[in-house]
Amino acid sequence: MVVLDGGYYAIKGFNFQYDYTLLKLLENEDEEQIMEIEITEDLGDSSSYIQVKYKERTNYTPSSLKKPVLQLMELYKRDKRSPILYAHFNDKGEEEWQPNKTELDVIIGNCNVKAKEYIIDETLKEDFLANFKIIFTNKYQDQFEKLIDVIIKKFKCDEDIALIYYAQMYKYVERKVIDNPPENKENRVCTKKELYSLIQIRNKQMFYFSYSDFLGKKKYYQLINKLHFREFNRENRERIFIIECNKDSTVQILFDLTNKIRDKFYSMKTIKKNKILISPAPYILFYNSDLEILKELKKQLVNSNFLLKDGFNFENADFNLQSLVERGGLNDFVQIKFINNINHLAEVITILNSPNLSVFNFYVNSDEVPASIENTNGDFFNYSKFQMDELTDLIEHLF
């Protein structure tokens, strides 16, 4: 006996519906046309509403359309926009069909679905048929691949980036429904312009859990490196790394990560027996790190001949911002600079603020980005946020 996994097909149906929503939005020539999501029907705009059906395990028969067609006819009594049924069946290819009256009668039969009776008169049938159509479409994977191709063309990007954009837009559309219960369903609307703005805002904010299923962990970090670090490697610019820690962030993990960041971004070169700074010491803020672990980390780094600064020049001294940020002379031999306290981060950024500064924020929780520093109109630095799974991933896959 074959056990059918209803949850699998239900989730796949929702994915199919949201993918079609994105296709409709991205292919719309009017960037400001409002698309309704789960308001009167699965989709809707100013001229039509669409019910989406995904029947992967079902072959087409007229009776398989009975319930959705009757639902659309019932809705048409009060909403005269054009009704559309967008459906996939196992044995159907792409086809657009506008049934005639005889074919409609075969589909709706006695107008009863279980205990529910639909009242359909001849006038309603004629009016409905003049505006109704059925779009049979290909399977889930075909539609998904088409959507990715559309994203590639619209945003002029390669496939890896398109998968990222897809995941961000999918989540955005999904949240339109999740965040708006029935009493607020009028807010379940979106435009093409919104999606474009979303990508512009988030093109430097990468969400691990949103699309790692499409890329895999290793490829995800390879992509971060390709987009954000390859061109910066050994380039003479200031860098600040904000890295969220937790109870599993041991001294050894922080030591290995610090060593990786130092090796990748700090560089001196000897020219005619003179040491020349090629790439300055990166700044690291281990956010939420235990103070004793941070103290032991610095001790081990010094014992390993690391030259470091943290803005505290002697025991019990006050924080000295200038001491931390100054460059030149012996300061060029400093390999790592630590920002011990989140309260000092803004001060450091204010001093270093320029197009030559890049700030990278690695965090765990997708719902709240800790230590977030957003660019304002007076800021020139580059700011990027990356969701991670755990600190060891940065050591193993990124740096």
C-alpha positions as CSV (number, residue, x, y, z in Angstrom):
1,M,0.0,0.0,0.0
2,V,1.4,3.4,-1.0
3,V,1.3,6.0,1.8
4,L,0.6,9.5,0.4
5,D,2.5,12.3,2.1
6,G,-0.2,15.1,2.1
7,G,2.1,17.6,3.8
8,Y,4.7,17.2,1.0
9,Y,2.1,18.0,-1.7
10,A,0.5,20.8,0.3
11,I,3.8,22.6,0.8
12,K,4.7,22.0,-2.9
13,G,1.4,23.5,-3.8
14,F,2.1,26.6,-1.8
15,N,5.6,26.9,-3.4
16,F,4.0,26.6,-6.8
17,Q,1.6,29.3,-6.0
18,Y,4.2,31.7,-4.6
19,D,6.5,31.1,-7.5
20,Y,3.7,32.0,-9.9
21,T,3.0,35.1,-7.8
22,L,6.6,36.2,-8.3
23,L,6.4,35.4,-12.0
24,K,3.3,37.6,-12.4
25,L,5.0,40.4,-10.5
26,L,8.3,40.3,-12.3
27,E,6.7,40.0,-15.8
28,N,4.4,42.9,-15.2
29,E,5.3,46.0,-17.3
30,D,3.6,48.3,-14.7
31,E,6.0,48.4,-11.7
32,E,3.3,50.0,-9.5
33,Q,0.4,47.7,-10.3
34,I,-0.8,46.1,-7.1
35,M,-0.9,42.3,-6.8
36,E,-3.3,40.9,-4.2
37,I,-2.1,37.7,-2.4
38,E,-4.6,35.5,-0.7
39,I,-7.3,38.2,-0.4
40,T,-10.3,37.2,-2.5
41,E,-8.4,34.4,-4.3
42,D,-4.8,33.1,-4.4
43,L,-3.8,36.0,-6.7
44,G,-5.5,39.1,-8.0
45,D,-5.0,42.5,-9.7
46,S,-7.1,45.3,-10.9
47,S,-8.6,43.2,-13.8
48,S,-8.6,39.6,-12.7
49,Y,-8.3,37.1,-9.9
50,I,-6.6,33.7,-10.1
51,Q,-7.1,30.4,-8.3
52,V,-4.0,28.2,-8.4
53,K,-4.2,24.4,-8.4
54,Y,-1.2,22.0,-8.4
55,K,-2.3,18.4,-9.0
56,E,1.0,16.5,-9.5
57,R,-0.5,13.1,-8.8
58,T,-3.8,13.6,-10.7
59,N,-4.6,13.2,-14.3
60,Y,-7.0,15.7,-15.8
61,T,-10.8,15.0,-16.0
62,P,-13.6,17.6,-16.3
63,S,-14.8,16.7,-12.8
64,S,-11.3,17.6,-11.3
65,L,-12.1,21.2,-12.1
66,K,-15.6,21.1,-10.7
67,K,-14.9,22.6,-7.2
68,P,-12.5,25.4,-8.2
69,V,-14.7,26.4,-11.2
70,L,-17.8,26.6,-9.0
71,Q,-15.9,28.6,-6.4
72,L,-14.8,31.1,-9.0
73,M,-18.4,31.3,-10.3
74,E,-19.7,32.0,-6.8
75,L,-17.1,34.7,-6.4
76,Y,-18.0,36.2,-9.8
77,K,-21.5,37.0,-8.5
78,R,-20.0,39.8,-6.4
79,D,-16.7,40.4,-8.1
80,K,-16.8,41.0,-11.9
81,R,-13.1,41.0,-12.6
82,S,-12.0,38.2,-15.0
83,P,-11.7,34.8,-13.2
84,I,-8.8,32.6,-14.1
85,L,-7.9,29.1,-13.1
86,Y,-4.2,28.3,-13.3
87,A,-3.7,24.6,-12.9
88,H,-1.2,21.8,-13.3
89,F,-2.2,18.2,-13.9
90,N,0.0,15.2,-14.3
91,D,-0.9,14.5,-17.9
92,K,-1.4,18.1,-19.1
93,G,1.0,20.3,-21.0
94,E,0.9,24.1,-21.4
95,E,-2.5,25.2,-22.8
96,E,-4.8,28.1,-22.5
97,W,-8.5,27.2,-22.8
98,Q,-11.8,29.1,-22.7
99,P,-14.6,26.6,-22.3
100,N,-17.9,26.9,-24.1
101,K,-21.2,26.5,-22.4
102,T,-21.4,22.7,-23.1
103,E,-18.0,22.1,-21.8
104,L,-18.7,24.3,-18.7
105,D,-21.9,22.2,-18.0
106,V,-19.8,19.0,-18.1
107,I,-17.3,20.5,-15.6
108,I,-19.9,21.8,-13.1
109,G,-22.4,18.9,-13.4
110,N,-25.1,19.2,-10.8
111,C,-23.4,22.1,-9.1
112,N,-23.1,20.2,-5.8
113,V,-19.8,19.6,-4.0
114,K,-20.4,17.3,-1.1
115,A,-23.0,19.0,1.1
116,K,-22.6,22.4,-0.6
117,E,-25.0,23.4,-3.4
118,Y,-24.0,26.2,-5.7
119,I,-26.9,28.3,-7.3
120,I,-25.9,28.9,-10.9
121,D,-28.4,30.3,-13.4
122,E,-28.0,30.6,-17.2
123,T,-27.3,34.3,-17.1
124,L,-24.4,33.8,-14.7
125,K,-23.0,31.1,-16.9
126,E,-23.0,33.3,-20.0
127,D,-21.5,36.3,-18.2
128,F,-18.9,34.1,-16.5
129,L,-17.9,32.3,-19.7
130,A,-17.3,35.6,-21.5
131,N,-14.5,36.5,-19.0
132,F,-13.3,33.1,-17.7
133,K,-10.3,31.1,-18.9
134,I,-8.2,28.1,-17.8
135,I,-4.4,28.1,-18.0
136,F,-2.9,24.6,-17.9
137,T,0.8,24.9,-17.0
138,N,3.8,22.7,-16.7
139,K,5.1,21.0,-13.5
140,Y,6.6,22.7,-10.5
141,Q,10.3,22.3,-11.6
142,D,9.6,23.8,-15.0
143,Q,7.9,26.9,-13.5
144,F,10.7,27.3,-11.0
145,E,13.4,27.2,-13.7
146,K,11.4,29.7,-15.8
147,L,11.3,32.0,-12.7
148,I,15.0,31.8,-12.2
149,D,15.6,32.6,-15.9
150,V,13.3,35.6,-15.5
151,I,15.3,36.8,-12.4
152,I,18.6,36.4,-14.3
153,K,17.3,38.6,-17.1
154,K,15.6,41.2,-15.0
155,F,18.5,41.7,-12.6
156,K,21.3,40.9,-15.1
157,C,22.9,38.4,-12.7
158,D,24.2,34.8,-12.9
159,E,22.3,31.8,-11.5
160,D,23.9,31.8,-8.1
161,I,22.8,35.4,-7.5
162,A,19.4,34.7,-9.0
163,L,18.8,31.9,-6.4
164,I,19.6,34.4,-3.6
165,Y,17.3,37.0,-5.0
166,Y,14.6,34.3,-5.5
167,A,14.8,33.3,-1.8
168,Q,14.6,36.8,-0.6
169,M,11.6,37.7,-2.8
170,Y,9.9,34.4,-1.9
171,K,10.2,35.1,1.8
172,Y,9.0,38.6,1.3
173,V,5.8,37.5,-0.5
174,E,5.3,34.7,2.1
175,R,5.5,37.2,5.0
176,K,2.8,39.3,3.3
177,V,0.4,36.5,4.2
178,I,1.9,35.3,7.5
179,D,2.2,38.8,9.0
180,N,-1.4,39.8,8.0
181,P,-4.1,37.7,9.6
182,P,-7.6,37.7,8.1
183,E,-8.6,40.9,9.9
184,N,-5.7,42.6,8.2
185,K,-5.7,40.8,4.9
186,E,-6.1,44.0,2.9
187,N,-2.3,44.4,3.5
188,R,-1.5,41.3,1.6
189,V,-0.5,43.2,-1.5
190,C,2.8,43.7,-3.4
191,T,4.2,45.4,-6.5
192,K,7.0,44.8,-8.8
193,K,8.6,48.0,-7.6
194,E,8.6,46.6,-4.0
195,L,10.5,43.6,-5.1
196,Y,13.1,45.7,-6.9
197,S,13.5,47.9,-3.8
198,L,13.9,44.8,-1.7
199,I,16.8,43.5,-3.8
200,Q,18.4,46.9,-3.8
201,I,18.2,47.1,0.0
202,R,19.2,43.5,0.7
203,N,21.8,42.9,-2.0
204,K,24.4,43.0,0.7
205,Q,22.5,41.2,3.4
206,M,22.7,37.4,2.8
207,F,20.3,35.1,4.7
208,Y,21.7,31.6,5.3
209,F,18.5,29.9,6.3
210,S,16.5,31.5,3.5
211,Y,18.3,29.9,0.6
212,S,21.0,27.4,1.9
213,D,18.7,24.7,0.6
214,F,19.3,25.9,-2.9
215,L,23.1,26.4,-2.6
216,G,24.4,24.2,0.3
217,K,26.6,25.6,3.1
218,K,29.9,25.4,1.3
219,K,28.7,27.1,-1.9
220,Y,26.9,29.7,0.2
221,Y,30.2,30.8,1.8
222,Q,32.0,30.5,-1.5
223,L,29.5,33.0,-2.9
224,I,30.1,35.4,0.0
225,N,33.8,35.2,-0.7
226,K,33.3,35.8,-4.4
227,L,31.0,38.8,-3.9
228,H,32.6,40.6,-0.9
229,F,36.1,39.4,-0.1
230,R,38.0,38.4,-3.3
231,E,38.4,41.9,-4.6
232,F,39.2,43.2,-1.1
233,N,41.9,40.7,-0.3
234,R,45.2,42.5,0.3
235,E,43.7,45.8,-0.7
236,N,44.7,48.8,1.3
237,R,41.4,49.5,3.1
238,E,40.0,49.5,6.6
239,R,37.8,46.5,7.6
240,I,35.7,45.9,10.7
241,F,34.3,42.4,11.4
242,I,31.4,42.2,13.8
243,I,31.0,38.5,14.7
244,E,28.3,37.2,17.0
245,C,29.4,34.8,19.7
246,N,27.5,32.3,21.9
247,K,28.2,29.8,24.7
248,D,30.0,27.5,22.2
249,S,32.5,30.2,21.2
250,T,35.6,28.8,22.8
251,V,39.0,30.5,23.1
252,Q,40.4,28.0,20.5
253,I,37.6,28.9,18.0
254,L,38.1,32.6,18.4
255,F,41.9,32.1,18.2
256,D,41.6,30.2,14.9
257,L,39.2,32.7,13.5
258,T,41.3,35.7,14.4
259,N,44.3,34.0,12.9
260,K,42.4,33.3,9.7
261,I,41.3,37.0,9.4
262,R,44.8,38.3,10.2
263,D,46.3,36.0,7.5
264,K,43.8,37.0,4.9
265,F,43.6,40.7,5.4
266,Y,46.8,42.1,7.0
267,S,49.8,42.4,4.8
268,M,53.3,43.9,4.9
269,K,55.7,43.9,2.0
270,T,59.5,44.4,1.9
271,I,60.6,46.9,-0.8
272,K,64.3,47.7,-0.8
273,K,64.7,46.5,2.8
274,N,61.8,48.7,3.9
275,K,58.6,47.3,5.3
276,I,55.6,48.8,3.5
277,L,52.0,48.3,4.8
278,I,49.9,46.8,2.0
279,S,46.7,46.1,3.9
280,P,46.1,47.4,7.5
281,A,45.1,45.4,10.6
282,P,41.5,44.4,10.5
283,Y,39.2,45.3,13.5
284,I,37.3,42.5,15.2
285,L,34.3,42.9,17.5
286,F,33.4,39.5,19.0
287,Y,29.9,40.5,20.0
288,N,28.5,38.9,23.1
289,S,31.8,37.2,23.9
290,D,32.6,36.3,27.5
291,L,35.1,38.8,29.0
292,E,37.3,36.0,30.4
293,I,37.4,34.2,27.1
294,L,38.4,37.5,25.3
295,K,41.1,38.1,27.9
296,E,42.5,34.6,27.5
297,L,42.3,34.9,23.7
298,K,44.5,38.1,23.7
299,K,46.9,36.4,26.0
300,Q,47.3,33.4,23.7
301,L,47.7,35.7,20.7
302,V,50.4,37.7,22.3
303,N,52.2,34.5,23.3
304,S,52.0,33.5,19.6
305,N,53.8,36.8,18.6
306,F,50.6,38.6,17.4
307,L,50.9,42.3,17.6
308,L,47.5,43.6,18.7
309,K,45.7,46.7,20.0
310,D,42.4,47.2,21.8
311,G,42.5,50.9,22.8
312,F,43.5,50.2,26.4
313,N,47.2,51.2,26.7
314,F,47.8,50.1,30.3
315,E,46.0,48.3,33.1
316,N,42.8,50.2,34.3
317,A,43.3,52.8,31.6
318,D,40.3,54.4,29.9
319,F,39.5,53.5,26.4
320,N,41.7,55.6,24.0
321,L,40.0,55.8,20.6
322,Q,42.9,57.6,18.9
323,S,45.4,54.9,20.1
324,L,43.2,52.2,18.5
325,V,42.6,53.8,15.1
326,E,45.9,55.6,14.4
327,R,48.1,54.3,11.6
328,G,51.7,54.9,10.5
329,G,55.1,54.1,12.0
330,L,55.1,51.2,14.5
331,N,51.3,51.1,14.4
332,D,51.6,49.6,10.9
333,F,53.1,46.5,12.4
334,V,49.9,45.9,14.5
335,Q,48.2,42.9,13.0
336,I,44.8,42.8,14.8
337,K,42.7,45.5,16.4
338,F,40.0,44.5,18.9
339,I,36.9,46.5,19.6
340,N,36.1,45.2,23.1
341,N,32.7,46.9,23.6
342,I,29.7,47.5,21.4
343,N,29.6,51.0,22.7
344,H,32.9,51.8,21.1
345,L,31.9,50.5,17.7
346,A,30.1,53.7,16.6
347,E,33.1,55.8,17.7
348,V,35.5,53.8,15.6
349,I,33.2,53.9,12.6
350,T,32.8,57.7,13.0
351,I,36.6,58.2,12.8
352,L,37.1,55.7,9.9
353,N,34.0,56.7,8.0
354,S,34.9,56.8,4.3
355,P,34.4,54.8,1.1
356,N,37.6,53.1,2.1
357,L,35.9,51.4,5.1
358,S,34.0,48.1,4.9
359,V,32.0,46.8,7.8
360,F,31.0,43.1,7.8
361,N,28.4,41.8,10.3
362,F,28.1,38.0,10.8
363,Y,25.1,37.0,12.9
364,V,23.1,33.9,13.7
365,N,19.4,34.9,14.4
366,S,17.6,36.0,11.2
367,D,14.9,37.8,13.2
368,E,17.2,40.2,14.9
369,V,20.6,41.4,13.7
370,P,22.8,42.2,16.7
371,A,25.2,45.1,16.7
372,S,23.5,46.4,13.5
373,I,25.0,49.6,12.1
374,E,22.9,51.0,9.3
375,N,24.2,53.5,6.8
376,T,22.8,57.0,7.1
377,N,22.9,59.9,4.6
378,G,26.2,61.1,6.2
379,D,27.9,57.7,5.9
380,F,30.2,56.6,3.2
381,F,31.4,53.2,4.4
382,N,30.2,49.9,2.9
383,Y,28.1,47.7,5.2
384,S,27.2,44.1,4.6
385,K,25.4,41.6,6.8
386,F,25.6,37.8,6.5
387,Q,23.7,35.2,8.4
388,M,25.8,32.2,9.5
389,D,25.1,28.9,11.1
390,E,28.1,28.7,13.5
391,L,31.5,30.3,13.9
392,T,33.4,27.2,12.8
393,D,31.8,27.7,9.3
394,L,33.7,30.9,8.9
395,I,36.9,29.1,9.7
396,E,36.2,26.1,7.5
397,H,34.5,27.7,4.5
398,L,35.1,31.4,4.3
399,F,38.4,32.7,5.7
